[in-house]
Amino acid sequence: MRAFDFRPWGRLFLILALVWTFRRLVPPRPLVVLDPPQSVTTRNPLIGVHTRLTDEVEAWKVQRTLRMVRLMGSPWIVEYFPWPYVESSPGQYRWGHTDRVIAHARNQGLTVIARLGWVPDWAQTNPTESTLTHLETEAFDDFARFVAAFAARYRGRVDHIILWNEPNLSFEWGFRPVDPAAYVELLRIVYPQAKAANPDLIILAGALAPTLEPPSSPAGLDDLLYLEAMYQAGAAPFFDALSAHAYGLQSPPEAEPAPRALNFRRVELLRQIMVEHGDAHKPVYITEAGWNDHPRWTMSVSPAQRVHYTIGAYEWAREHWPWCSVVAMWAFRLPAPRHNYRDNYTFVTTEFEPKPIYLEVQKYARDE
């Protein structure tokens, strides 16, 4: 009589045991369904945050992030939707993640400002990891078609789009000398196609980084000089509002603006240039701002100062800037810790633990 071979059954038992153990140690992902439609309660309609859900994979984390934004009293978010993530090959769109973020944001009663940028490999001549921000002139039309597709798909759901990010910094302009005239040419090509897809779209140009770099610098160009050069190149007809970044560094929000100073109110100097060029009717959207409370970073402030300055900035804009539509602070939460000073810009931890800045802004926004 032939002996029975128990070895396959032993392997099967071992596999089942491992699966059972894994399921006990790793709880199943929660089922994610949209909440009943929500609305934001706030005393200041200009409060906003940059949410950084670009690399957040899990749906429940997207939902929880946006719930917490609403509960803090922020009616605005800025979110980044990279072109390569959506159109990995020409004309082939993958909207899944974008659909998810926008659906949950609208469900929470939030207004989305979509930042569009980066460049897929297929739209580059010699793609490398360092060329993600290198948009060649020959690819302007490709980018315009992507923006138009985005605008058409989310018409009535996303009516604010930022075209590119910090083009006055060389590393955001493909690690090459910045070129205001080329950026204006990009606006000229994209603007009519995006507006045709959604006539109600508000197209934000600039997203200018506050910097004092002179014209000869390889690192970038002073944002005031860059905006002036944009107007000289004929930018005015090709944007509806200016996007600007307004980091306070170590200065309080009420510190006086000056051409050679970097502070929160520097945006007033950008506004002055707009007025001088007949664009007083266009609003300014501050799509990045904030203070950092890292204990060892040279440009940081104390946690108490950060709270005071952040709330002060929201209030300053509400009281003094009728031309300002939003002040979106960087950044609400990061999907994973960076283990450096960048973690100290956030309002909640990676594990969704509210920081003092979150709790105090919530008290201010909800008038508690």
N, C-alpha and C positions, 0 to 999 in steps of 0.2 A: 504494500500500500504506500502510495506516494505521500510524503509529509507535506502538510499545508504550509505555505510561505506567508508568515505574518508580517514580513518587512514592509510591503506596500501599505498595509493597514496601520502600521506604526507611524509611517511618514504622514499619512492622512490625519491620524490622531494628533500628531505634533502640530500640523498646520492649523487644524481646527482650534487647538489650545492656544496657539499664538494669536489667531484672529480674535478669539474670545477675550484674551488678555488685552489686546490692543484696543478693542472697543470699550473695555472698562476704563482703560487709562486715558483714552482720547474720546471725549464726548462727541456725539454726532453734531454736525453743524445745524444750528437752529433754522427752522423753516422761516423764510422771510416773506412777509406779505406787507403791502402798503398799509400804513396807518389810515384811519379816517382822515379826510382832508383837514389840515391844520392851518393856523394863522399865527403870525408873530405878534407878541405883545411887547411894545417898546416905547420909551419916551423920546427916543431919538431915531428918526427914520434914516439917518446917515450911517448908522453903525453897520460895518461889514467886516468879514474875515476872509482870508485866503485859505481854502480848505485842504489843498494838496491830496486829493483822492486819486490822482493820476495812477499811482502804483498800488492802490488799495484793492486787493483781489476779492475779498470776501464781502458778499452782499450785506450781511448783518452789520459789518463794521461801517460800511457806507451809510446805512440807515441810522446807526447809532450816532455817528459823527454829526449828521445833519439834524437829528433830533436835538442834540446838545447845542448846536448852533441856534436853533429856534428857541430853545429854553433859556439861552443866555440873553436873548433879546436882540439878535442880529437879523435884520430882514434881507441882507445881501450876502452873497458869496461870490468869490472869484475862483474859478476852477480851470485847470489847464487840460486841454485835449490835444495831445501831440498828433500832428499829421501822420507820422509813420505808424502810430498805433491803430489808426483807423483805415488808412489806405496803404496797405503793405505792398500792393502791386497796382498798376494803373487801372483805375476804374473799379477795383474790387474793394468794397467797403465792409468793414466789420464794426458795426455800431453797438454791439452788445454792452460793453462797459459804459459807453457814453449814454446810451438809453437808460441804463440803470441809475447812474448818478443824477441825470436830469429828472427822471421820474420821481426819485426820492426827494430831491430838492424841492420840486414843485409841490409834492405832497405835503411837505413841511411848511409850505407858504413862503419859500425863499425865492428871491430873484437871482438868476444866474447870470454872471458875466463870464463869457467863455473866452479864454485866452488860447489862440491858435498859433502854432509855430512848429519848429523843427522840420527836418527834411528827410524823407525816406531814401533808402539807397538807390532806388530806381530813378530818382530825380537828380542824382549827382553824377558827375563825370568820374571822379575817383573817390568813392565812398570809404570813409574810415570812421572810427569812433569819434574823432575830433571834428568831423565835418557835419555833425547833426545840425549845427546852426549856420551852415554855409549854403545859402540859397543863391544859386547862380541866376543871372538875368534870364537865361534860356528857360529856367523852370518857373518864372513868375506866373506864366499862364497856367501851369499845372497847379500851383498853389491856389490861384484864383478859382479854378474849377473845384478844388476841395472846399474852399471857403463857401462857395455858392451851394455846393451839395449840403454842407452843414447847415447853412442858413435856410435852405428849402426844407430839410428834414425837420428842423426844430422851430419852424415858423409858428409864432403864437406861444411858444414855450421858452425860447431863448431869443431875446431881442437886443442883446448887447454882445458885441464881439470885439476883442482886442486883436489887432493885426501885428503880430510879432512881439518880441519882448526885448527891451533895453537895446535897441539898435545903435545907441551911442556908446556901447562898450564893444571892444573888438572881439572878445570871446563869444559874445552873443551875435556877432555879425560874421561868423565863420572864421575867427582867428585871422582877420585881415583888417586893414585900415577901415575905419568907419566911413560911411558915404551917405550923407543926408540926401543927396540928389537921387541916388539909387533907391533909397528907402521911399522917397516920394514917387518914383517910377513904379515901385511895387504897389503903393496906394492907388495910383492912377489906374493900374490894370485890375486890381482886385475890387475896388469900390463899385464900379458899375455892375459887375457880375453879381456881387453879393446883394446889392440893392434890388436888382432884377428878381432875385430869388426870394427876397423878403423886403418889400418897400418900407416896412416899419422898423427895419433894423437900424440900430444906432451903432455906427462903426467908430471905434475908439482907436486913435493913432497915438504913437509915441511910446507909452509905457517906459518913459525915459528914466534912466538911473541918475540919481543925484551924484554928480562928480565934478571935480574942478580941473580935469585934465585939459591941458592947452592943445591948440590945433596940431602941434608937432608930436604929441604923445602917441606911442604905439598902443597904449592901453584903451584909449577911447577919446571922447570929446565932452567937454563941459555941456551939461544939458541945456543951459541957456543959449549957448552958441549953436548947439545942434538944432534947437527949435527955431531960432532965427534963420538958420540955413535952410530948414524945411520950408519956411515961408518964402524965402528967396527963390527956392526951386519950384514954387507954385503949388504947395500942398493944400492950400485952403479949401478948394472945391472937393477934396477927396477924403475928408473925415468929418464926422458929426460932433465929436467930442474929443478932448485930450485925456489920455491916460498918463498919469504921473506917479512916481514913487517918492515918498516923503518920509524917510527915516529920520528919527530925531537924534540918534546917536546918544550923546551925553547931555544934550540941551533940553530944557523944558519946552513944551509945545508953544508957549507964548514968546519964546526968544525971537528977537527981531530978525527978519531976513536981510541978507546982504549978498552981493554977487560972489564974494569969496568965502562964504560960510555955508556949511551943510547943516541944515536943521529942518524941522517940520514945516515951518512957514516959508521955506524956499519956494514952494509951489506958487506963492503969491507973485514971485518974479516971472515965473512961466505965464501966469495969468496976465500980467502986465504986457508981455510980448503979444499974447493973443489979442488983447484989446487994441494995441497999437496997429495990428494988421486987420482990424475990422471984424474980429471974431468974438466980440463981447457976448454975442448971443449963444455961443457954444459953451456947454458946461465942462467942468473938469471932474474926472473920476480918479480918485486916489486909489489905485489898485494894489499897492503895497505900501506899508508904513509900519512903524512900531519901534519899540525899545527892547533891549536884551538885558537880562539880569544874570548872566553867567558870572560866577564869582571870580574867574581868572581871565576874562577877556578884557582887553584894554579899552574897548569902546562900550563897555556895559555900564548899567546903573544898578542900584540896589533894587531888590524886589518891591519894596515900598515905593520907591521912586517910579518904578515901571508902572505900577498900578495908578499912581497919581498922574503920571504923564499921559498914559493911555486914555484914561477917562477925560483928562483935560483936553486932549486932542479931539476926541469925539465932540466934546462940548464947544471947543473953539470953532470947529467947522460949523456947527449948528448955529452959533451965535453971530459969527463974523463973515462966513463965506456963503452968500446966497447963490453963488455960481457953482458950488460943489454939490455933487449928487451922492457921493458915498466916500467913506474913509474905510478901506478894507485893510485890516491889520494882517501882517504876516506873522505866524501862520497858525491856524487853529490847532492842528494836530499833524504829526508825521506818522506814516504807517509803521516805521521802525526807527529806533533811536539812532542818532548819528554819533553819539558819544563825543560831542564837541560843543562849541558855543551855539551851534544852530538849534540844538534842543531847547535852548532857553529863550527862543522866540515864541514857543507854543503856549496855548491856553490850557490844553489838557495833555496828559501823558499818552504814550502809545497805548497804555492799558485803560485809557478813558478816565483816569483819575483827574478830577478838576483841580487845577492849580489856583492859588489865591487870586491871580489875575482874572480867571474865569468867574469866580464867585463874586468878586468886587464889581466887575463889569455887569454881571447879572443883576446885582443890587441896584446899580445905577440905571441900567436900561429898563428895569421893571419897576423902578421908583419904590424900592422896598426900604 
